[in-house]
């Protein structure tokens, strides 16, 4: 877990320009560049709000070095979370707590689909499996217990208040894109009385299917770009960058507001300014997002508490699972040392008692200083998992001599128990004893 990292940029940490650049560089075919950076276990998360990659930092390489390798010239360096911090941030992302519009519905499904795609490509592994299973479990609990937003809340929900004063009865709005974000925008706009809604999509059948469900109009994107319908507002939610260029804007004289939710960005901002068209993109929605966070402060605090509670338990379980084989080896070492001096059941109980103190300390080291520190101790003691090429393990461990008369504390109690059992060989069946 110490080598788990979450590296990326988002609307909140980088803005639309950086988000566009990193997605163009690393999304889709660009994923091979991640493999070229020397990482083999990684899961990219690509949405209109973020580009993140959850990965395991290769041995011998630090997270800062990996972050520098992924940085793009002319762009700010991506942020990086590592270890427990990476797990926490991934859980916050899946729970929509890091979204521009907290509580939006899409992100949990997008995180799940990102992990499923990485599994299908053979990019995932034990660490990312644990991280995504944990993050999605946390997200489900947050969504179940904390009402952050109504159903179908999305990034577009932040833009709608800006559109409502313009879209009075008889006005027209065009939505470019019939994917998830475009569908959510069109569904929301249908609620405005008397407003004509037109959906344009590269695949006409998809636009037609959405239009039929919503009772709106549908056109092919190619046809709309060649011969646009004049409209008061334009909502862009398509991956086709620069769809609303200077030529298109010049042929929509009534256009007053363009909401650009696309990555890469769809609207030419300079052309829009020249025509007096206001552009509201991801960067422009930041203030609305901050205002909503302020309104939700109490609920967000409760959601963050749930995240911390779930992660404490998850990290404890992960650490216990990693330490489990070595703890069993430690108990076996004590049992071998006791040998035939006691009956088998009595020897087993005594081995557990002797192991209690070092196991308790081992867990504390892992909790306070990280699993790597505990594994270093175990490796030096010959108690770590055997390596694939004959690394240290039980075969390399020489049983240490144990002084059964060691004084004080739990160890002293164990020594006195040993003396009692040696003196009374049949005492192994005493009632009330626990291994």
Secondary structure, DSSP 4 states (H G I P E B T S, - for coil): -TTEEEEEEETTTBHHHHHHHHHHHHSGGGHHHHHHTT--SEEEEE-SSEEEEEEEPPTT--HHHHHHHHPPTTSPPPEEEETHHHHHHHHHHHTTTTSSSTT-SHHHHHHHHHHHHHHHTT---HHHHHHHHHHHHHHHHHHHH---S-TT--THHHHHHHHHTT--TT-EEEEE--SHHHHHHHHHHTTSTT-EEEEEESSHHHHHHHHHHHT-EEEEHHHHHHSPPP-SEEEE--SSTT-B-HHHHHT-TT--EEEE--SS--B-HHHHHHTT-EEEETTTTHHHHHHHHHHTHHHHHHHHHHHHHHHHHHHHHHHHHHHHHHHHHHHHHHHHHHTTSS-HHHHHHHHHHHHHHHHHHHHHHHHHH-HHHHHHHHHHTT-SPPPTTS-SSGGGPPPPP--TT--SHHHHHHHHHHHHHHH-GGGGG-TT---
